[in-house]
């Protein structure tokens, strides 16, 4: 019996539980509207290390350990780990997790990495291959700017559509056994490329992928937006969220996505914190889910959410060569 339903969705026969989450963020993120939901706020952007890349690795180490500690778990209790980040060859993850001694799958979905990790962890558990699996990711404003845009010393002017890469890390333990909210479905995204080639306009590039995955999830499951308390995207920001709503109106004959929110909009106060179009980066979805959203689920304030993380699948070389930005969105249905 296949567990695939419709075109792109997996319906888990034995839905796994998210038993613990942890997140560590930077100073700017801690000053935002969700500051009280993060496990730790690091004031020093270097995290006591010698480079921003090493700082990002340390954020992962800290988030993973906090997640284990909350549920009284040890490294040897984790069967596998799915983890990745934005840096070349995912070195933030490799150095951050090298001492865990846990069987490791390195993954890259750009800013969709958290939900990609949750999806793969759930497949492992529902398939009977594991009991506990960790999904982990991170990003860092300084390391991302250095790699993808300009050195911070350059002091370049940021465009209105640009987003602020979240400094932080989020981890979730997906388990065969409860308690916690369950992951009931995973809708695997397809690469969507609408021809955007502006690295300072990621929201526009990723919004069509988010729309495609959300609509596919609804078609595959027979659900619609009203089934969920919240349909939340990972890091479309203000610009991308507006485009997503426009696409829904245009493609669905005027339907509104009234219960939509975006992690990149929630994590910062755009008016007070000068982040232009909002937050982005792997840690955007990861920290908002592992902090704020998980809290809302476990305290009964939310019971069903569709978490849709988006990623821009490019690098600096392809942009310099004039290529466009392929994008993807993965979704998981999380229910109490």
Secondary structure, DSSP 8 states (H G I E B T S, - for coil): ---EETTTEEEEEEEEEEEEEEEEEEHHHHTSTTGGGSSEEES-TTTTSSSHHHHHHHHHHHHHHHHHHHTT--GGG--EEEEE-SSGGGHHHHHHHTTS---EEE---GGGHHHHHHHHHHHHHHTTS-SEEEEEEEE-HHHHHHHHS--GGG-----TT--EE--EEEEEEEESS-SS-EEEEEE----B--S---TT-HHHHHHHHHHHHHHHHHHHHT--GGGSSEEEESS-HHHHHHHHHHHHHHHTTS---TTEEEHHHHSS-HHHHT-TT-EESHHHHHHIIIIIIHHHHHTTS-SEEEEEEEEE---HHHHHTT----EEEEEEEEE-
